[in-house]
Amino acid sequence: MKDSAKITMVQLQDNGDPDSALKRMKPFFDEAKAYGSDLVVFPEYTLGNRIEITHERVDQFRAWARENRMYAIAGLVEKHGRDQWATTALVIDREGNILGRYLKSHPASGPAPHWWPPQNDSDAEARGILGNQFKVFHLDFGTIGILQCYDGYFPEAWGCTSYLGAETILWINGRDGAVEDANCIFAAQAYGCVVGANISNGRNTGFAGPWSNAVSAEGEREEARLFPRIAEPGDACVHATIDLKWLRWHRKHLRTMHQRRPEMYGLLTQDVRMWQDYPTIPWDYPECADLVNKSQL
């Protein structure tokens, strides 16, 4: 395996027209090639909604990966049969082959501010096929994992993906707002990984590394912020070089691995019902009472 890798994270606006998104992807392949990137990463949903992986947009995406001899990741809502779908992240290898896919495990469903329960037109992901395992992908420079949007709000998702061997975790988001610095920095510190995160209609696409030693790029770092990062919304990309040699040395000696107390963590795998502590507080949505701890409808 290589001692370093170059990664490009792309922030790409979703304007409801996936053909337009595809056209806007090509210049970012060119920028990634100019930087010498091993991997270019696009946001969730970018390739389209309820399409099969034989779709012409997927074919074109694979062709660009092959032409540039780099790995590429992008999201889509993948059609399965006549009336099933899954929120999929496709991993393409340097030859343009589909190396694998990761299916989103935690559905983003429901209205603000709780994003639960699934209602009206917000229940699509909860009615689709959910992923049932975290995954890693062994690339020629190292091992990566992928989380999609709402997955990244669950600390367990970061931990399990790192424990599977992911040295770098790519968090791809299809939403507005901002990539949360705290989520990425905590994951990098606690689980000894580099995080590359991007977003579609938001900002703060960028990188986090443990103690900031694993990620190099030009410019001065900001305290407690992703670095390097894209500060404003809009189509853009950011590049970084990952010091995998240093990262592997750090993971070898990671204190939060050596000093873990798994015998104390059993509650994390139990059906804890925290809401029962507040019986006098009414549900904002009464139907929640019948949906608790049920991600998929």
N, C-alpha and C positions, 0 to 999 in steps of 0.2 A: 504494500500500500504506500501511497505517497505521503510525504511529510507536510504537504500543504495543499490547499485547494482554493480555487477562486470561484465565488458564487455571486450571481446577479439576482437581486430581488426586484420585481417589477410591480409598480403601483399603476393599475389600469382601470380607468373609469368604466362603469357599466351603464351604458345609455339605453339599454333595452334592445340593442341591435348587435347580435353576436357576429354578424358579417363585418360590421364596422370594427368590432374589437379585434377580429382576426387580422384585418388590414393594419391595425395599429400595433400588432404584436411584432411584425417583421422588423421594424427599425430597432427594437430592443434585442432581437437576436444579433443584429449587426453590432450594437453597442457591446453586448456581452462578448462577442468574438473579438472585438478590438481590445477589450480588457484581458482577453485570454481565459475567459471563464470556463470552468468545467461543467457548470450547472446554471441554468436560467430558470427562474420560478415565477409563474404568473398566479393571479388570485383564483379564488373559488369561483365556480360558475362560468368562467371566461369563455369556454368553447361552446356553450349553448345549453338549452333547457330541454330535457327529455329527448335526447338524441342517442343513437347507437354509436358505438365506438368505430363503426365503419363509415360514419358520416364524413363528408368531404372536408369539413373543417378540421376534424381529427387527422385525416390523411395529410392535410397541408401542414399541420403542426408537427407531425412526425417527419415530414420531408425537410422542414427547416432544421430540426434537430440533426438529421442525417447530414444535411449539407454543411452544417457548422461543426459537426463532430463533437457535439456536447450533449449532456443529459438535459432534459427539459421536463418540467412539471406544470400542469394546468388543471383546473377544475371544470367539471360539467355536471349536469344532472343527467345521468345515464339511464336510458330506457332499457327495461328488462321485460321482454314479452310485450303483450298488448296493453296492460294496465298496471305495470309496476315500474318503479324507478328508484334510483339511489343517487345521493350526492357523492360523486366520485372524484378523487384526485388521481390523474393518470401520470405514471412515471415512464418516460421515454428514454431509451438508451442512446448511445452515440451513433448507432447504426439505424436509428429510427424505429426500432422495435418497441412494442409495449412491454416494458420490463415487469410492470405490475400495477396494482391500483390499491388505494386505501379508501374505504367507505366511511363516511362521517358517522360517528357513533352516538353523538348527542344532538338531537334535533333542535333547531332554533324555531320555536313555535309559540304563538300567542302574542297578545298585545302588551305594550309597555304599561307599567314599569317592571312587571315581573317576567314577561315573555313566557307566560304560561297561564291558563291552559290553551291548547290549540283551539282556535275558534275561526269560523267563517273561512276567509281566504288565507289564514295563517297556519293551517294544519298540514301543509303539503309534506314537509319533511317527516313529521310524526306518522304520516300514513305511508311513507315510502319504506324501502328496505334500509335498515340501519346496519352499520358495521357491528360485528360482534367480537372483534379482537383488535388490539393494537399491532402495528406491523413495522418492520424495518426493511430497508432495501440496501443491498450490498453493492455499492458502486466501485469503480476501480480506484477511487481515492480514499474511500472509507464508507462508513455505515450511516445512513440517514433514516429519519422517521418523519412522518407527516401528521399534523393535526389540522382539522378544518374548523375555522370560526368558533362555534360554541364549544367545541372540544377543549379549546384553550382556556376555558374558565374553570376547568376541573383539574386541580393539582394532581389527582391520581393519573390523569391521562399523560401528563408530562413525565411523571415518575415511571410509569410502566413502560413508556416508549424508550426512555433512557436505559432502564434496567434490561430491556431487550438488546441493548448494544448500540443505540443511536448516539453517535458522537455529535451530530448536527440534527436539530429538529426544525422543520419548516412549517410555520404556522400560516396557512393561507386563509384569508378572510374575504368574504363577499358582502360588504356592508358599508355604512358610513361611519362617522365618528373618527376614532383614532386607535391605532394599535397601542395597547396599554403597556407602557414601560414596565410597570410593576410585575405583570404576569411574566414577561419575557426575562427580566433580570432575576426574579426569584427562581424561575426554572433553571436558568443558566448556573446560578450559584448553588442551589440545593441539589441539582442532579448532574452537575458537571458536564454540561453540554453547551454548544453554541446554538443560539436561536436565530433563525432568519425569519422575519415576519413581514407579510405584505397585506394590502387591503385594496379594495376597488374604489369605492366612493368616499374615501376618507384620507387620512394622512398618517405620518409617522412610520411608514415602511422603513425597516432597518434591521440592525443586528445587535445582539447582546451576547457577551461571552463571560465565562467565569472570571471575575476580577479584571475583566477587560483585557486580559493578556493574550487571548486566543484570536482576537480579531484586529486586523491592521488595515488602516486606510489613511488617506491624507486628511489633515485638519485636526483641530483640537477637540478633545472630548468634552461633553457636558456631564456634570455630575448627575447620577441617577437617571440618565436618559439612554435610550438606544443610540448606538454609534457604530458606523455612520447611519444617518437616517434622512428621510425626506420630510421636511418640516411642514409643507403645504399640500393641500389636495391637488389632484390632477395627474395626468399621465407622466410618469417619470421612472427612473430606475436608480438603484444604488448598488455599488460593487464593494466587495471586501475580500481580503485574503485571509483564510483560516489557517492558523498555525497548528496543524494536526499533531505534529510531534510534541509540542508543548501540551496540547489538550490531552493526549494519551498519557503523558507523564502525570498530569493533574488528575485524570480519572483513576489512574493506578493508585494514587495516594488520597483519594477523595474522602475527607473526614466524615461526610454525611453518609458514606457507604460503610466505612469501617466501624462507625459508632452508632449504627442503626440499632433500634430496639424493637424488632418485629413482633416480639411477644407482647408488646404494649399496644399494637396498632390494630387489634382485631375489630374494633368498631368500624373501621374503614370498609370492611366487607360484610357488615351486618345491615339489616333493614332498619336503620335508625329513623325515627319519626319525630323529628324536632318540633314539628308543628303542634304536636299533642301537648307541648308545654304551655300553650296559649289558648286554652279552650274558650275563653271569654272574648277573644278577638274574632269577629266574623270573617269568613272568606270573602275577598273581593269578588270572586267568581265562585258561586256555590258548587259548580260542577267539579271544582278542584278536589272536593272530598272523595269523589269516585275515581280520580286520576292520579292520586299521589303515588310516587315511585313507579310510574308507568311512562316510559319515554315514547314507546311506540303504540299507536292505537290499533 
